[in-house]
Amino acid sequence: MKKLSLIKYMAGLLMVSGAASAADLGNGFIDHGVCSPVSSNKGATVATDADGNDMLVCILADYRGANGIYTVTPATGKQEFFALPFAPDASYAVFSSLYSSGNRYYSLHSSRLTEFDPAAKKFRVFPTHRGMGMAMTEADDGTIWTVTYPDSGLVGFHPETGRFRDFGPLRKESWAQYHRTIAADDAGWLYFGVGNTRAQLVAYHPENGKKVEVFPENERPEGACGVVFRAENGKVYGTVGPYYNQRDTADAFARAKAIKPAPQWYEFHRGESRKIDGPPQITLRPVVTGSQGFYNYRMRDGWKVDLFNPVERRARFIDPQGKSVTFNMEYPSEGAHISTVAATSDGLITGGTSFPMRNYVYNPADGTMINRNGCVQWNTVLPWKNHVFVGGYNGGYLFDWRLDEKFDGIPRFAVQARGNPRYIAHAGKALIRPHVLKITPDGRHLLMGGTPEYGHTGGGLAVWDRGSGDFSVVPNRDLIENQSVYALAMLPDGRIFGGTTVEAGTGGKVKSKEARFFQFDLASRRIVWSTVAVPGAGTIHDLTVLPDGKILGIADKKEFFVFDPASKQVVRRWNSGEYGLAAWQQGPRMFVRDGDDIYVLFKRHIVKVDPERGGFGAAVASPIEIHTGGDCLDGRIYFASGSRLYSCRLPDGGAAQSN
């Protein structure tokens, strides 16, 4: 199917399609525009405006991070957007928010505690220690408490008196600490849970600084997170379970009670704890808060929320008489962060975005851009013949999208994708964040590597046999223990080589010092040989096979090496030098091929590699920072920066070949 007919074939589906605005940046660079011009919902609550009307208040974020508050009042039909009075920091995003009993909406992100007053339509902002709030609560005296990532920092704010306290980090670990809940008892003690490498339940008194931790170091549960809940009786109850997002406190409590087998529960009061049997039979004290999936749609003036979808820019309410009222949501957005860029066999550029998780398709022939639901985060994208294979986070999802058939779309739940793209399987806990997808030269087997679930170290390797349909995951014990497969190279003779990362799953502990370069035997599903290709390197990010059968690799975004499979030796090594670090994404495509020519995407340069002499050739400086690579199509290299797609003419005017 030709590229123009493919675009027409997909145009009738549920998606946003239109011409992208292109701009010539000079020196061969073109800005093709924003791929997915929408923002994600980072928390939404019903609040009250100055006239007593119910209004929906939502924190919106684009690729820059949380950048404003959107409000809609169904009774009046009024929509407004209030930009934050500071520049957001996407690395410290919104992971929790709280609607207070005083009709204020709180979050802590970008190292700032932020209060929004929906009646006055004003912000109050308080700089904090570096971090982001991962759990929030409101104490009996009205103080808003927040525990922060990555070092269990604590921030308290009393809205009426204006008393603001920043206690800074309370705990130190060798790994980033995650939290899902914080609670206050009626005696002024605070309690919070810690995860994910090793769980802990912590009691802290903010007035005297006393801190008590429940588990001795040698008894801390591994790969788990503590959770705590305030009851109406003034006490707090807690346990340990898997890490998860929750809509609100009630949702978190229901999940904790459903854990099988039932974990040990504790009752807390005045800093002391005691073990209790089974989940407690308690009534939760109402605190309107939750994680990044938080929403509170309980309206009080007779209206009901029927639909609220900022990504599709649609909101629908039911009025007190039962009539439906729909809003086309109006808000400014710089667009979602582009996570992958790849060229298809029929001349299109495609990939995914994160937060929200979308799929885009750009047609260079006519400048049209399609923006549609991606369901999961497209961490890795592998075009092959008339297919595009996708490895998705969170869960190690594998999809097969056939370019010569109608695109059916991906439903809300990935496992329900039975059309095109088709859900194949998911790797589960052993591999939730894919970093590499490669197919064997005969097209029979697809391999997917990546890091494991939150708090764990050492990922598995998924293998899909396209002939038999069998999907299996090689466990970490049969690979490189406490490391994860990050890069793969397929030799024409069927041999498979790869590189690892020592990085753990999110919130996990690094347990190795150096990444390994290895040979994988597909028949036995085992690592049969390994070595340290680059001493001291923690990650082998990308590999590509050279015309002479050797393998070119890059480690730690700057260390290049050439490996000879015949001698099993690294025959050349060199550093990136003046070009600095290569552009990184979770499914790295640092090497871009144009036939036998190989280019590297650095943050500020696109450079041709000279593997024979161990160095670089033609280079061009980029007018914008390169974030995401990359593929070659019709003599141009496509890449992304933030939410925008760019391309550059090949630095040396190389031959036009698609990848």
C-alpha positions as CSV (number, residue, x, y, z in Angstrom):
1,M,0.0,0.0,0.0
2,K,1.4,3.4,-1.0
3,K,1.9,6.0,1.7
4,L,-0.8,8.3,0.5
5,S,-3.4,5.6,0.3
6,L,-2.4,4.5,3.8
7,I,-3.1,7.9,5.2
8,K,-6.5,8.0,3.5
9,Y,-7.2,4.5,4.8
10,M,-6.7,5.5,8.4
11,A,-8.4,8.9,8.1
12,G,-11.9,7.6,9.0
13,L,-10.8,6.3,12.4
14,L,-11.1,8.0,15.7
15,M,-8.1,10.3,15.6
16,V,-7.0,13.8,15.0
17,S,-5.5,14.4,11.6
18,G,-4.3,17.5,9.9
19,A,-1.5,19.3,8.2
20,A,1.5,19.9,10.5
21,S,3.1,23.3,10.4
22,A,6.6,23.0,9.0
23,A,9.4,25.6,9.4
24,D,12.8,25.8,7.7
25,L,15.4,26.3,10.4
26,G,18.3,26.6,7.9
27,N,21.4,24.5,7.4
28,G,19.2,21.6,6.3
29,F,17.0,21.4,9.4
30,I,13.2,21.5,9.3
31,D,10.7,21.7,12.2
32,H,7.7,19.6,11.3
33,G,5.6,20.7,14.3
34,V,4.1,19.2,17.4
35,C,3.1,15.5,17.0
36,S,0.5,15.3,19.8
37,P,-0.8,18.8,20.8
38,V,-2.5,17.7,24.0
39,S,-1.9,17.6,27.7
40,S,-2.4,14.9,30.3
41,N,-4.5,15.0,33.4
42,K,-2.4,14.9,36.6
43,G,-5.2,15.1,39.0
44,A,-8.8,16.5,39.0
45,T,-11.3,17.4,41.7
46,V,-14.7,19.0,42.1
47,A,-14.3,22.4,43.9
48,T,-16.5,25.4,44.5
49,D,-16.3,28.8,42.7
50,A,-16.9,32.2,44.3
51,D,-20.7,31.9,43.6
52,G,-21.0,28.5,45.2
53,N,-21.2,26.6,41.9
54,D,-19.5,23.2,41.5
55,M,-16.5,23.4,39.2
56,L,-14.1,20.8,37.9
57,V,-10.4,21.7,38.6
58,C,-7.7,19.8,36.7
59,I,-3.9,20.0,36.8
60,L,-2.6,19.8,33.2
61,A,0.9,18.8,32.0
62,D,2.6,18.7,28.7
63,Y,6.2,17.7,27.8
64,R,7.5,20.6,30.0
65,G,5.7,19.2,33.1
66,A,2.6,20.5,35.0
67,N,2.1,24.0,33.6
68,G,-1.4,25.1,34.7
69,I,-4.8,24.6,36.1
70,Y,-7.9,24.1,33.9
71,T,-11.4,24.7,35.3
72,V,-14.9,24.2,33.9
73,T,-18.1,25.2,35.6
74,P,-21.0,23.3,34.0
75,A,-23.7,25.5,35.5
76,T,-22.3,28.6,33.8
77,G,-20.5,27.0,30.9
78,K,-17.3,28.9,31.8
79,Q,-13.9,27.4,31.0
80,E,-10.6,29.0,32.1
81,F,-6.9,28.1,32.2
82,F,-4.6,29.5,34.8
83,A,-0.9,29.2,33.9
84,L,1.4,28.4,36.8
85,P,3.5,31.4,38.0
86,F,6.8,29.5,37.6
87,A,8.5,27.4,34.9
88,P,7.8,23.7,35.5
89,D,10.4,21.0,35.9
90,A,9.4,17.8,34.1
91,S,11.9,15.7,36.1
92,Y,9.9,16.5,39.3
93,A,6.3,15.9,38.1
94,V,3.0,15.7,39.8
95,F,2.6,12.4,41.6
96,S,0.0,13.4,44.1
97,S,-2.6,16.1,44.8
98,L,-5.1,16.9,47.5
99,Y,-8.4,18.9,47.7
100,S,-8.6,20.4,51.2
101,S,-11.6,20.9,53.5
102,G,-10.9,24.6,52.9
103,N,-11.7,24.4,49.2
104,R,-8.0,24.6,48.0
105,Y,-6.2,22.3,45.6
106,Y,-2.6,21.3,46.5
107,S,0.3,19.6,44.8
108,L,4.1,19.6,45.2
109,H,6.1,19.4,42.0
110,S,9.0,21.2,40.4
111,S,10.4,21.5,44.0
112,R,7.4,23.8,44.9
113,L,4.3,23.4,47.1
114,T,1.5,24.9,45.1
115,E,-1.9,25.9,46.3
116,F,-4.7,26.9,44.0
117,D,-7.8,28.8,45.3
118,P,-10.6,28.0,42.9
119,A,-12.9,30.8,44.3
120,A,-10.3,33.5,44.2
121,K,-8.6,32.0,41.2
122,K,-5.1,32.6,42.7
123,F,-2.0,30.6,43.4
124,R,0.2,30.5,46.4
125,V,3.7,28.9,45.8
126,F,6.3,27.9,48.3
127,P,9.8,26.7,47.2
128,T,10.9,23.4,48.8
129,H,13.8,21.1,48.9
130,R,14.5,19.4,45.5
131,G,11.9,16.8,44.9
132,M,8.2,16.0,44.2
133,G,5.3,15.1,46.5
134,M,4.4,11.4,46.2
135,A,1.7,11.4,48.9
136,M,-0.4,14.0,50.7
137,T,-2.8,14.3,53.6
138,E,-4.7,16.8,55.7
139,A,-4.2,16.6,59.5
140,D,-6.9,17.3,62.0
141,D,-5.7,20.9,62.5
142,G,-5.9,21.6,58.8
143,T,-2.1,21.3,58.0
144,I,-1.3,19.9,54.6
145,W,1.5,17.4,54.8
146,T,3.5,16.0,51.9
147,V,6.2,13.3,51.7
148,T,8.5,13.7,48.8
149,Y,10.6,11.6,46.4
150,P,13.5,10.6,46.3
151,D,14.6,10.9,50.0
152,S,11.4,10.9,52.1
153,G,11.4,14.6,52.5
154,L,8.6,16.3,54.5
155,V,6.8,19.5,53.9
156,G,4.0,21.0,56.0
157,F,1.7,24.0,55.4
158,H,-1.1,25.4,57.4
159,P,-3.4,27.4,55.1
160,E,-5.0,29.6,57.7
161,T,-1.9,30.7,59.6
162,G,0.4,30.5,56.6
163,R,2.9,28.5,58.6
164,F,5.2,26.7,56.1
165,R,7.7,24.1,57.2
166,D,10.3,22.3,55.1
167,F,11.9,19.5,57.0
168,G,14.0,18.3,54.1
169,P,15.0,14.7,53.5
170,L,14.3,12.4,56.5
171,R,15.8,9.2,55.2
172,K,18.8,8.2,53.0
173,E,19.0,5.1,50.9
174,S,21.2,4.1,48.0
175,W,18.0,4.1,45.8
176,A,15.2,6.5,45.1
177,Q,12.4,6.1,47.6
178,Y,8.8,5.9,46.5
179,H,5.7,6.6,48.6
180,R,2.0,6.1,48.0
181,T,0.4,7.3,51.3
182,I,0.9,9.5,54.3
183,A,-1.4,9.8,57.3
184,A,-1.7,11.8,60.5
185,D,-3.1,10.4,63.8
186,D,-5.1,12.6,66.2
187,A,-2.1,13.1,68.4
188,G,0.0,14.9,65.8
189,W,2.2,12.0,64.7
190,L,2.7,11.4,60.9
191,Y,3.1,8.0,59.2
192,F,4.2,7.1,55.7
193,G,5.2,4.1,53.8
194,V,8.5,3.6,51.8
195,G,9.3,1.5,48.7
196,N,10.2,-0.1,46.4
197,T,13.6,-1.8,46.8
198,R,12.9,-2.5,50.5
199,A,9.7,-1.5,52.3
200,Q,9.5,0.5,55.5
201,L,6.7,2.0,57.6
202,V,7.8,5.3,59.3
203,A,6.4,7.3,62.2
204,Y,7.5,10.9,62.7
205,H,6.6,13.6,65.1
206,P,7.2,17.0,63.4
207,E,7.3,19.0,66.7
208,N,10.0,17.0,68.5
209,G,11.7,15.3,65.5
210,K,11.3,11.8,66.9
211,K,11.3,9.1,64.2
212,V,10.4,5.4,64.6
213,E,10.8,2.8,61.8
214,V,8.8,-0.5,62.2
215,F,11.0,-3.0,60.5
216,P,14.6,-3.8,61.5
217,E,17.0,-3.5,58.6
218,N,17.3,-7.3,58.2
219,E,13.5,-7.8,58.2
220,R,12.5,-5.2,55.6
221,P,10.3,-6.7,52.9
222,E,12.0,-6.5,49.4
223,G,10.4,-5.3,46.2
224,A,7.4,-3.8,48.1
225,C,6.0,-0.5,49.4
226,G,4.5,0.5,52.8
227,V,1.0,2.0,52.9
228,V,-0.9,3.8,55.7
229,F,-4.5,4.8,56.3
230,R,-6.1,7.1,58.8
231,A,-9.3,5.9,60.6
232,E,-12.1,7.8,62.1
233,N,-11.0,6.5,65.5
234,G,-8.0,8.7,65.4
235,K,-5.5,5.9,64.8
236,V,-3.5,4.9,61.6
237,Y,-3.3,1.5,60.1
238,G,-0.6,0.2,57.7
239,T,0.8,-2.8,55.9
240,V,3.2,-3.6,53.0
241,G,2.2,-4.5,49.5
242,P,3.0,-4.1,45.8
243,Y,3.6,-0.6,44.4
244,Y,0.6,0.7,42.5
245,N,-1.1,3.9,41.6
246,Q,-4.5,4.7,43.1
247,R,-7.4,7.0,42.4
248,D,-7.8,8.0,46.0
249,T,-7.3,6.8,49.6
250,A,-10.3,4.6,49.5
251,D,-9.1,2.9,46.4
252,A,-5.7,2.3,48.0
253,F,-7.3,0.8,51.1
254,A,-9.4,-1.5,49.0
255,R,-6.3,-2.7,47.1
256,A,-4.4,-3.2,50.3
257,K,-7.1,-5.3,51.9
258,A,-7.3,-7.5,48.8
259,I,-3.6,-8.5,48.8
260,K,-3.2,-12.3,48.8
261,P,-1.8,-13.9,50.8
262,A,-2.8,-11.3,53.4
263,P,0.2,-9.4,54.8
264,Q,0.8,-8.4,58.4
265,W,-1.2,-5.3,59.4
266,Y,-0.2,-2.7,62.1
267,E,-2.1,-0.2,64.2
268,F,-0.3,3.1,65.0
269,H,-1.0,5.7,67.6
270,R,1.3,8.3,69.3
271,G,4.3,6.9,67.4
272,E,3.8,3.3,68.7
273,S,2.8,0.3,66.7
274,R,1.2,-3.1,67.4
275,K,0.5,-6.0,65.1
276,I,-3.1,-6.8,64.4
277,D,-4.9,-9.8,62.7
278,G,-5.9,-9.3,59.1
279,P,-7.1,-6.1,57.4
280,P,-8.7,-3.8,60.0
281,Q,-12.4,-3.2,60.0
282,I,-12.4,0.6,60.1
283,T,-14.0,3.6,58.6
284,L,-11.5,5.8,56.9
285,R,-11.3,9.4,57.8
286,P,-12.2,11.3,54.6
287,V,-9.2,12.9,53.0
288,V,-9.6,13.8,49.3
289,T,-6.3,12.8,47.8
290,G,-4.6,10.3,45.6
291,S,-1.6,9.6,43.3
292,Q,-1.1,10.8,39.8
293,G,-4.3,9.0,38.8
294,F,-6.3,10.9,41.4
295,Y,-9.8,12.2,40.5
296,N,-12.7,13.3,42.7
297,Y,-15.9,13.7,40.6
298,R,-18.4,13.9,43.4
299,M,-20.5,17.0,42.5
300,R,-22.8,18.5,45.1
301,D,-25.1,20.8,43.3
302,G,-27.1,18.3,41.3
303,W,-24.8,18.0,38.3
304,K,-22.9,14.8,37.4
305,V,-19.6,14.2,35.6
306,D,-20.3,11.9,32.7
307,L,-17.0,12.2,30.8
308,F,-13.8,14.1,31.4
309,N,-11.0,13.5,28.9
310,P,-8.5,16.3,28.5
311,V,-6.5,14.2,26.0
312,E,-9.4,14.1,23.6
313,R,-10.5,17.6,24.8
314,R,-14.0,16.5,25.7
315,A,-16.0,16.9,28.9
316,R,-19.6,16.0,29.3
317,F,-21.9,16.7,32.3
318,I,-25.5,15.7,33.2
319,D,-27.5,18.6,34.6
320,P,-30.0,18.2,37.5
321,Q,-32.8,17.7,35.0
322,G,-30.9,14.8,33.3
323,K,-29.8,16.8,30.2
324,S,-26.4,16.2,28.8
325,V,-24.1,19.2,28.3
326,T,-20.8,18.7,26.4
327,F,-17.7,21.0,26.3
328,N,-14.9,21.1,23.8
329,M,-12.1,21.6,26.3
330,E,-10.0,24.7,25.5
331,Y,-6.6,25.0,26.9
332,P,-3.1,25.8,25.7
333,S,-0.6,23.0,25.3
334,E,2.9,22.5,23.9
335,G,2.2,18.9,23.4
336,A,3.2,15.5,24.7
337,H,6.8,14.3,25.0
338,I,7.9,12.2,22.0
339,S,9.3,9.0,23.1
340,T,10.1,7.2,19.8
341,V,10.8,8.1,16.2
342,A,11.0,5.5,13.4
343,A,10.5,5.3,9.6
344,T,8.2,2.7,8.1
345,S,8.7,0.7,5.0
346,D,6.0,2.8,3.1
347,G,7.5,6.2,3.7
348,L,6.0,7.4,7.0
349,I,7.4,8.6,10.3
350,T,5.8,7.1,13.3
351,G,6.3,6.6,17.0
352,G,4.8,7.3,20.4
353,T,4.5,10.0,23.0
354,S,4.4,9.8,26.8
355,F,1.9,11.5,29.2
356,P,-0.4,11.2,27.4
357,M,0.4,7.9,25.7
358,R,-0.3,8.6,22.0
359,N,0.7,7.3,18.6
360,Y,1.5,9.8,15.8
361,V,2.0,9.3,12.1
362,Y,3.7,11.9,10.0
363,N,3.6,11.8,6.2
364,P,6.5,13.8,4.6
365,A,4.8,13.7,1.2
366,D,2.0,16.0,2.1
367,G,2.9,17.2,5.6
368,T,-0.1,15.6,7.4
369,M,0.1,14.4,11.0
370,I,-2.2,11.8,12.7
371,N,-2.5,11.9,16.5
372,R,-4.4,9.1,18.1
373,N,-4.6,6.8,21.2
374,G,-1.4,4.8,21.9
375,C,-2.8,3.1,25.0
376,V,0.7,2.4,26.4
377,Q,4.0,4.2,26.3
378,W,5.7,3.2,23.0
379,N,9.2,2.6,24.5
380,T,10.6,0.7,21.5
381,V,9.5,0.7,17.9
382,L,10.8,-1.7,15.3
383,P,9.7,-1.3,11.6
384,W,10.2,-4.5,9.6
385,K,8.8,-5.0,6.1
386,N,5.1,-4.3,6.3
387,H,5.0,-4.4,10.1
388,V,5.7,-2.1,13.0
389,F,6.4,-3.9,16.2
390,V,5.9,-2.0,19.5
391,G,7.3,-2.7,23.0
392,G,5.2,-0.9,25.5
393,Y,5.6,0.3,29.1
394,N,4.2,-0.5,31.8
395,G,4.1,-4.3,31.6
396,G,6.4,-5.2,28.7
397,Y,3.6,-5.2,26.1
398,L,4.2,-6.4,22.6
399,F,2.1,-5.2,19.6
400,D,2.1,-6.1,15.9
401,W,0.9,-3.3,13.7
402,R,0.4,-4.4,10.0
403,L,0.8,-1.4,7.7
404,D,-1.0,-3.0,4.7
405,E,-4.2,-3.5,6.7
406,K,-6.8,-1.1,8.3
407,F,-5.6,0.5,11.6
408,D,-8.3,-0.5,14.0
409,G,-7.0,1.5,16.9
410,I,-5.9,0.4,20.4
411,P,-8.7,0.2,23.0
412,R,-8.4,1.5,26.6
413,F,-6.9,-1.8,27.8
414,A,-3.9,-3.2,25.8
415,V,-4.9,-6.8,26.1
416,Q,-8.1,-6.1,24.3
417,A,-6.3,-5.1,21.1
418,R,-7.3,-8.0,18.8
419,G,-7.4,-6.2,15.5
420,N,-4.6,-4.0,14.1
421,P,-2.4,-3.4,16.0
422,R,-2.7,-6.8,17.6
423,Y,-1.7,-7.4,21.2
424,I,0.7,-10.4,21.3
425,A,1.5,-10.8,25.0
426,H,3.1,-8.9,27.8
427,A,6.2,-9.9,29.8
428,G,4.9,-8.9,33.2
429,K,7.0,-8.3,36.3
430,A,10.3,-9.6,34.7
431,L,10.2,-6.9,32.1
432,I,7.9,-4.0,32.4
433,R,10.0,-1.3,30.7
434,P,11.2,-2.4,27.2
435,H,14.4,-0.9,26.0
436,V,15.2,-2.9,22.8
437,L,13.3,-4.8,20.1
438,K,15.1,-6.9,17.4
439,I,14.1,-9.5,15.0
440,T,16.2,-12.4,13.7
441,P,17.4,-12.3,10.1
442,D,14.9,-15.0,9.1
443,G,12.0,-13.0,10.6
444,R,11.0,-15.9,12.8
445,H,11.8,-14.7,16.3
446,L,11.4,-11.3,17.9
447,L,13.4,-10.5,21.0
448,M,12.5,-7.8,23.6
449,G,14.7,-6.7,26.5
450,G,14.3,-4.2,29.3
451,T,14.2,-3.6,33.0
452,P,11.9,-5.3,35.6
453,E,9.1,-4.1,37.8
454,Y,9.5,-1.3,40.3
455,G,11.9,-2.0,43.1
456,H,13.5,-5.0,41.5
457,T,16.9,-5.6,39.8
458,G,17.7,-7.7,36.8
459,G,15.3,-8.0,33.9
460,G,14.2,-10.9,31.7
461,L,14.3,-11.3,27.9
462,A,11.1,-11.9,26.0
463,V,11.1,-14.2,22.9
464,W,8.2,-14.4,20.5
465,D,8.2,-17.2,18.0
466,R,6.2,-15.7,15.1
467,G,5.9,-19.2,13.5
468,S,4.4,-21.1,16.4
469,G,3.0,-18.1,18.2
470,D,4.8,-19.0,21.4
471,F,5.8,-16.1,23.7
472,S,8.1,-16.8,26.7
473,V,10.3,-14.8,29.0
474,V,13.9,-15.9,29.8
475,P,14.3,-15.3,33.5
476,N,17.1,-13.1,34.8
477,R,18.9,-16.1,36.4
478,D,19.6,-17.5,32.8
479,L,21.0,-14.1,31.7
480,I,23.3,-11.7,33.5
481,E,22.2,-11.7,37.1
482,N,21.1,-8.3,38.4
483,Q,21.5,-6.7,35.0
484,S,19.0,-6.1,32.2
485,V,19.3,-6.5,28.4
486,Y,19.5,-3.0,26.9
487,A,20.8,-3.6,23.3
488,L,20.9,-6.4,20.8
489,A,22.6,-7.1,17.5
490,M,21.6,-9.8,15.0
491,L,24.4,-11.2,12.8
492,P,23.4,-12.5,9.3
493,D,24.5,-16.0,10.3
494,G,22.0,-16.1,13.2
495,R,24.3,-15.3,16.1
496,I,22.9,-12.9,18.6
497,F,25.0,-10.5,20.7
498,G,23.8,-8.0,23.2
499,G,24.7,-5.5,25.9
500,T,23.3,-4.9,29.4
501,T,22.6,-2.1,31.8
502,V,23.3,-2.3,35.6
503,E,20.3,0.0,36.2
504,A,17.5,-1.5,38.2
505,G,13.8,-1.2,37.8
506,T,12.3,2.1,38.9
507,G,13.0,2.7,42.5
508,G,15.3,-0.4,42.6
509,K,18.9,-0.7,43.8
510,V,21.9,-1.0,41.5
511,K,23.8,-4.2,42.4
512,S,26.4,-4.5,39.7
513,K,29.3,-2.2,38.7
514,E,29.8,-2.8,34.9
515,A,27.6,-3.6,32.0
516,R,28.3,-6.9,30.1
517,F,28.6,-7.6,26.4
518,F,27.2,-11.1,25.7
519,Q,26.3,-13.8,23.2
520,F,22.8,-15.3,23.5
521,D,21.9,-18.8,22.3
522,L,18.4,-18.8,21.0
523,A,18.0,-22.6,21.0
524,S,18.9,-23.0,24.7
525,R,17.6,-19.6,25.7
526,R,20.8,-18.8,27.7
527,I,23.8,-16.5,27.7
528,V,26.7,-18.6,26.5
529,W,29.5,-16.0,26.8
530,S,30.0,-12.6,28.1
531,T,32.7,-10.0,28.7
532,V,33.2,-6.4,29.8
533,A,33.5,-4.5,26.5
534,V,34.0,-1.0,28.1
535,P,35.5,-1.1,31.6
536,G,33.6,1.1,34.0
537,A,30.5,1.6,31.8
538,G,27.1,1.1,33.4
539,T,25.0,0.7,30.2
540,I,25.6,-0.5,26.6
541,H,23.0,1.7,25.0
542,D,22.9,0.8,21.3
543,L,24.5,-1.7,18.9
544,T,24.5,-2.0,15.1
545,V,26.1,-4.5,12.7
546,L,28.8,-3.1,10.3
547,P,29.1,-4.2,6.7
548,D,32.1,-6.4,7.5
549,G,30.2,-8.3,10.2
550,K,31.7,-6.5,13.2
551,I,29.5,-4.8,15.8
552,L,29.6,-1.1,16.6
553,G,28.4,-0.2,20.1
554,I,28.0,2.9,22.3
555,A,28.2,2.8,26.1
556,D,27.3,5.4,28.7
557,K,26.2,7.7,25.7
558,K,29.9,8.5,24.9
559,E,32.1,5.4,24.7
560,F,32.3,3.8,21.3
561,F,33.7,0.4,20.5
562,V,34.0,-2.1,17.7
563,F,33.6,-5.8,18.5
564,D,34.9,-8.6,16.3
565,P,32.7,-11.7,16.7
566,A,35.4,-13.9,15.1
567,S,38.0,-13.2,17.7
568,K,35.5,-12.1,20.4
569,Q,37.6,-9.1,21.0
570,V,37.0,-5.4,21.1
571,V,39.3,-4.2,18.3
572,R,38.7,-0.4,18.6
573,R,37.6,2.1,21.2
574,W,37.2,5.8,21.3
575,N,35.4,8.6,23.1
576,S,32.8,11.0,21.7
577,G,35.1,13.9,22.6
578,E,33.9,17.4,21.7
579,Y,30.4,16.1,20.8
580,G,29.6,15.2,24.3
581,L,26.7,12.8,25.1
582,A,24.5,11.0,22.6
583,A,20.7,11.7,22.6
584,W,19.0,9.1,24.9
585,Q,15.5,7.7,25.1
586,Q,14.2,4.6,26.8
587,G,14.4,2.6,23.6
588,P,17.6,4.1,22.3
589,R,18.1,4.7,18.5
590,M,21.4,6.5,18.8
591,F,22.7,4.9,15.6
592,V,20.9,5.9,12.4
593,R,21.5,3.9,9.2
594,D,21.5,5.1,5.6
595,G,22.6,1.9,3.8
596,D,26.2,1.2,5.0
597,D,26.6,4.8,6.4
598,I,26.0,5.2,10.1
599,Y,25.3,8.4,11.9
600,V,25.1,9.2,15.6
601,L,22.6,11.6,17.2
602,F,24.3,13.6,19.8
603,K,22.5,16.2,21.9
604,R,23.7,19.1,19.7
605,H,25.3,17.4,16.6
606,I,24.5,14.8,14.0
607,V,27.8,13.0,13.1
608,K,28.8,10.3,10.7
609,V,30.8,7.4,12.3
610,D,34.1,6.2,10.9
611,P,34.3,2.7,12.5
612,E,37.3,1.6,10.4
613,R,39.6,4.3,11.9
614,G,37.7,4.7,15.2
615,G,36.4,8.2,14.9
616,F,34.0,10.5,13.1
617,G,33.5,12.1,9.7
618,A,31.0,14.6,8.5
619,A,29.1,16.5,11.2
620,V,26.4,19.2,11.4
621,A,25.5,21.2,14.5
622,S,21.8,21.1,15.4
623,P,20.0,24.4,16.2
624,I,17.9,22.6,18.8
625,E,18.8,20.0,21.4
626,I,18.1,16.5,20.2
627,H,16.2,14.4,22.7
628,T,14.9,11.4,20.8
629,G,16.2,9.5,17.8
630,G,15.9,8.6,15.2
631,D,15.7,7.2,11.7
632,C,16.6,7.9,8.1
633,L,14.1,8.4,5.3
634,D,14.6,9.8,1.8
635,G,18.0,11.4,2.6
636,R,16.9,13.0,5.8
637,I,17.4,12.0,9.5
638,Y,14.3,12.4,11.6
639,F,14.4,13.0,15.4
640,A,12.5,14.7,18.1
641,S,13.1,17.4,20.7
642,G,10.4,17.7,23.4
643,S,7.1,17.5,21.6
644,R,8.2,18.5,18.2
645,L,9.4,16.4,15.2
646,Y,12.4,17.6,13.3
647,S,14.5,16.4,10.3
648,C,17.9,17.2,8.9
649,R,19.5,16.7,5.5
650,L,22.2,14.0,5.8
651,P,25.5,15.8,6.8
652,D,27.4,14.6,3.7
653,G,24.5,14.4,1.3
654,G,24.4,10.5,1.4
655,A,22.2,8.3,-0.6
656,A,18.5,8.3,0.0
657,Q,17.5,5.0,1.7
658,S,15.0,4.2,4.3
659,N,16.0,2.3,7.4
